Amino acid sequence: MRPLSEEELRESFVNATDAELDQLELPLEYLLVDWEHVDALAWRDRTVRHRGYLVTLIDDEPVGIVLRAADPPSSRHRAAVCNLCHTHQPANQVTMFSARRAGEAGRNGNSVGTYLCSDLSCQENVRLPAPLAPAEVRSGSHTSARIDGLARRTRAFVEGVLG
């Protein structure tokens, strides 16, 4: 992903209300982002508990969406899978996020939802090496495939919001 200025980020949101844009705070780590190693920038709002943000490039243009998180399940005794990074986690670390559709559809109340990592850390999760099973040998292309899959699924989700 190419580096994005604060202005580009703010202008990229396709489903945000004026009030949401006024309240938008960039993540604390924004100045430290290693842009060459991320395909999207996602963060939870520090002040509005159920809000999150996701920005990715589509046709080399930043497209951002505002997300709303449902309350995560309280049980850690079940497993869940993030639909973007395909990371298996305890159920309380995966949350249903919804996004209003862009344009008229969103103003009419239509939305799109999916299960995501509760902390929106998908970019980091796919880059962590998964533990090997006994006697398992894994090629270096495994991580590349996970990164490519995350980028593809992220773009598809954002395009779904665009309609």
Secondary structure as GFF3:
##gff-version 3
##sequence-region A 1 163
A	DSSP	alpha_helix	6	11	.	.	.	ID=ss1
A	DSSP	alpha_helix	18	23	.	.	.	ID=ss2
A	DSSP	three_ten_helix	28	32	.	.	.	ID=ss3
A	DSSP	three_ten_helix	35	37	.	.	.	ID=ss4
A	DSSP	beta_strand	40	44	.	.	.	ID=ss5
A	DSSP	beta_strand	51	58	.	.	.	ID=ss6
A	DSSP	beta_strand	61	69	.	.	.	ID=ss7
A	DSSP	beta_strand	79	81	.	.	.	ID=ss8
A	DSSP	beta_strand	88	90	.	.	.	ID=ss9
A	DSSP	three_ten_helix	91	93	.	.	.	ID=ss10
A	DSSP	beta_strand	94	100	.	.	.	ID=ss11
A	DSSP	alpha_helix	103	107	.	.	.	ID=ss12
A	DSSP	beta_strand	111	117	.	.	.	ID=ss13
A	DSSP	alpha_helix	122	125	.	.	.	ID=ss14
A	DSSP	alpha_helix	141	162	.	.	.	ID=ss15
###
